[in-house]
């Protein structure tokens, strides 16, 4: 057993990190870990943090108390920050900077993992910059982002970069089969459809409803024939994302509000709240709205990634390639699209989907971004 076992298909990353641990003077105080969704950025950061705290040789045994605490998220000298909102607030970063100044209480290092470094606005990143430039001697920052371009240049220039790749489909399928007992054929189909995103692959492999809904979503653009069809389909997709966000957050929001009221000494059924309590409740409700907004945008982005996989398959067929299709269960639809359109049109369609993703990331209203995308990819007269 090793802390690196959960990092699937990233042997080059494991080699680079273990070499840094073993080579005197190779450790830097700021690291930027990048990779596409599902590649294991947070897994790599956690494994590296555990190996940094491990006192065994080689580091990262996975069995000692330090390793177990880091992997469980309970190590007192490892702080992890992730956000369920659209952006990481400046107040959160200022709090991290204060934590970074403290000496480790028992571990070898004070380690701060920022899972969503790409969700810091530029002014927030600038607040973090000085702490990364001149960190305390025993503090290490581990920043995670999809790519180096997702963090400001002054931050990335001061970090050592570790780039993760998309794991091979076979590696994900083997993991699902061995760890979760999933039939190898189902595991491979799910891994391919999820484009090697481990969490999504597991969901598709174990949830029939998730597989059916994904197919329905991919078929939706195939039914668009006019602008009005595109507008209706956009409304359907955005409503679906809203429903997903509500289902994922409503119960959690309710429990968090109940806990806050209990902590503030408010009895059940109280309708008139003191001003100070009202302010705390309002702040919590605003946080809930931001969390729901992020979840909705994440669902829509995943839908767009799936659409890109569909048109990628169309391009594969138009080029006459024998590469495996991502969406083999839609082979007949893919053949029809490939025959009906041109390669140039398919590439333009993929560009329209990428444009919608950028607009969504830039905080454009989801309905407007999705409408524009579907209007652009409808069949041309």
N, C-alpha and C positions, 0 to 999 in steps of 0.2 A: 504493500500500500504506500502511496505517495500523494502529496498534495497536488501533483501534476496530473493524476489519473483522470480528473474530470475535464481536462483541457483536451478536447477531441480534435485530432487532425492538425495539431499545431506544433509538431516536433521541432521546427526551426525556432519557435518562440521559447519553448522549454529549454532548448540548448543555449540560447542567448542569455536567458535569465539565470540559469544555473551556472553558466560561465561567469556572469557578473558577480554572483554570490561567492564563487570560488576564487576569483582573481583579485588580489589585493589592489585597491585603488580603482577598481572598475565600477564601484557603486557611485551613482550620482544621487542628488537629493531631490530630483524632480524627473518623473517619467510620464510620457504620453503614450497611452495604449490605445491603438485605433483598430478598427475592423468593422465590417458590415454587420447589420443586425443579426443576432444569432451566432456570431462567430466565437463568442465567449470572452468579450472584453472584461466584464466584471468577474468572470471565473478566473481569468488570468491575473487580474489585480489581487483577488483574494488569495490565490495560490502563492503569488509572489510575496504578499504580506505575511502569510504563514511561514514561508521559507525564511524570510528576513528575521522573524521572531524565533525560529527553531534553533535550538542549541545542539542538535545532533549533527553528525557528519555521515553522509552529505546532508545539507540543509533541506528541510521539506519532507521529513519522514512521514508526516501524517498521523503519527501515533502519540507523540509527546503532548503534554498539557498545553503548551503554547500553540502547536498546530491545531489541536482540537478546538481550542477557544477561538482562534481566528476563523476557522471554517464554520463554527457555530455562530459567529457574530457577537461573541461575548468577551473578547479580549479587551482589557481596559486601556491598552495603548494603541488600539486600532480604531479609528473613527471612520465610519462610512457615511457618505452623503449621497442620497439619490432624491430625485424630486418627482412628485406626481403632478406637478404644475407645469405650465408652459415654460417658465424660466425659473432659475435659481435666484432667490432674492439676495440683494446686497447684504441684508442683515445676517443671512445665513453664512455668507462668505466671511464677514467680519468675525462671526463667532468661531469659524474654523481657524482664522488667523490667530485668535487668542489661544485656541487649543494647541496650535502648532508651536507656540512659545514655551509650552510646558515640557519639562523633562519627562521621559518615560517613567512610569511608576514602578515597573518591574521587568518589562521587556527590554529588548536590546535597542528598539527604535520606537519613536512616536511616529505612527504611520497614518496618513489621511488619504482616504480613497474618495475621489469625486467621480461618481459613475456617469454623470451627465454633464461633463464639462462643456459640451456644445450648447447647453441651455443657459449659459451665462451671457448676459448682454456685455457689450464692450466695456462699458463703464464699471461693471461688476468685475470683469476680468482684470481691469487695471488696478482695482483694489487688491486683488490677489497677487499681482505681479511682484511687488517688493518682497513678499514672504517667500516666493519661489526663487527670487534672485539671491536673497540673503537669508536662507533658512537657518534655524538653530542647528548646531552640530549633529544632533541625533534625531532630526526630523526628516521624514521622506514623504513626498507628495506623489500620489499615483492618480493621474487624470485619465479618464476614459472618454473617448469621442468616436463617432463614426469615421472621421478622417482628419488629417492634419489641418485641412482647410476649414474645419468647423471650429477651430479655436484661433484667437488672434495671433498674429505673427510674433509679437513680443513674448507671448507665453510659449508657443511651440519652439521658438529659437532657444529657449532656456531649459528645455526638457530633452531627455534622451528618448528617442522614438522607438516603439515596438509595434510592428504592424502584423495583425492577424489576417489570415486568409479565410475564405469560405471553406469550411471543412468538406472533405469528400463525402458524397452521398453514401458510399459503402461504409464509411466509418460511422456515420450517424445511424444507419440501418443496423449495423452490428451492435451499437450501444443500446438501441431500443430493444433488440432481440435478447441481448444478454442481461440487461438491467431490468427491463419491464416485462420480459416474457412474451413479446409480441411476435406473431408469425413473421418469419424473415421476408416473405414476399410483400406482406402488408407494410412492414417496416420500411422496406426499400421504396415502395410506391409513395409512402407518406414523406419520407426524407427527400425524395425527388420533388414532390409537389411543394414541400415547404422550403425548397431551395437551400437545404442543409441548416435551417434554423431549428435547433434542437427542441425548444419548447413547442414550436408550432408543429413540428413533425410528430411529437408525442401526442399532441391533441388530435391531429388528423388520423393518427393510427388507432386511437382509442375512442373517438367520438364520432359515431355515424352522422349525427346531426351537423357537426362541423364540416365533415366532408361534403354532405349534401348542399349545405349553404354555400360553400366555396364554389361548387359547380354551378349553382344558380347565379351567383354573382358573376362568374366568368361568362356565362351565357347571356347575361343581360345586355352587354354592348352589341352582341351579335344580332339582337332583335331591333336595333335602332335603325330607322329608315329616314327620319326627318328631324328637324329641329325640335318639334314638339315631343317626339319620342325621347330625344336626348334630355330635355328638361324634366320630363316625367321620370326617366331612369335616374337622373341626378338626385331628384327628391327622394326616390326610393333608397338610394345608397346612403344619403346623408341621414335619413330617418333610421335606417338600420344601424348606423354608427351611434346615433343618439340613444337608441334602445339598448345597444350593447353597453354604452357608458352608464346608463341608468341602472341596468341590471348588475353591473360590476361595482357600483358605488353607493347606491341608495341605502342598502342595509348597513354598510360600513359607516356612512354618514350619520345615520340615525343613532347608532351605538356611540359614536364619538360625541355627538351632541348630548346624549343622555349622560355620558361619563363626565363631560365638562360641567353640566348642571349639578350633578352630584358633588363633584369636587368643589364647586362654588357654594355648596350648601343650599341649593334651591330644591324645594320639595316638588314631588310629582304633581302635575296639575296646576302649578302656579302660572297664571296668565300675565300678571304685571311684574316685570322684572326690574330690579334696580338699574339705574343708568350704567354703572360699571359692568354689571353682568350682561346687559344688552350689548355693550360694546364688544365684550369677549365673544358672545354668541354670533354677532354680526361678522367679526373677523373669521371665525370658524366657518361660517356659511360662505364667505368669500373664498376661503381656501378650498371648500368643497366644489364650488363652481369652477375654480381653476383646474382642479383635479379632473372633473368631468370633461372639461374642454380638452385637456391633454389626451385623455383616454379616447375621446371621439376622434381627434386628429390622428392618433396612432392607429385606430381601426381603419380610417380612410387611407392612411399611408400604406397599410398592409394590403388593402384592396388594390391599390395602384401597383404595388409590387407584383401581386398576382396577375394583374392585367399585363404588365410588362412581360411576365413569363409566357403568357398566351401568345403575344405578338412576337416574342422571341422564337417560339415554336413555329409560327407562320413563316418567319424569315428563314429558319432552318430548312423548311420544306421548299421554299422558293429558291433557295440556293442548291437544292438537290443533295443536301448533306445527309449522312446516315447517323448523325448524332442523336442520342436518345432524346425524346420529347420530355419536357417537364410535366406536361399535362397529357399523358398518354391516354387517359380516359376520355379526352375530348378530341381524339385523333381525327374523327370524321369531320368535325367542325373546323379543325385546323386545316385539313386538306381543302375544304370548300373555300375558306378564306384565302388560302394561298393561291388557288386557281382563279378566284374572282378578282384579285387585286395585283398590284405590281410591287416589286421589292421597294421601290422609292416610296410608295404609299405606306407600306408597312413600317419603314424607318421613320417616316413623318408621324405616324401614329404613336410610335414609341417616344418620339420627341415631345409630342403633346402630353403624354402621360407624365414624363419627367418634368415638364413645365408646370403641370398641376401640382406635383410633389413640391417643387420649389416655392410655388405660391402658397401652398398650405403651410410650409415651414416658415414663410415670411408673414404669417398671420392674416392672410387673405380669408375672407368669409368662406367657410367650407362649401356652401351651396354654389357660390359664384365660381370657385375653382373647379368643382366637379362638373358643373354645367358647361363651362368653357371647354373642358377636356372632352366631354362626350360629344359636344357639337363638332369639335375638331376631328374626332375619329369616326364620325358617321360616314357611311358610303357617299362618295362624291357623285353627283349627277353627270 
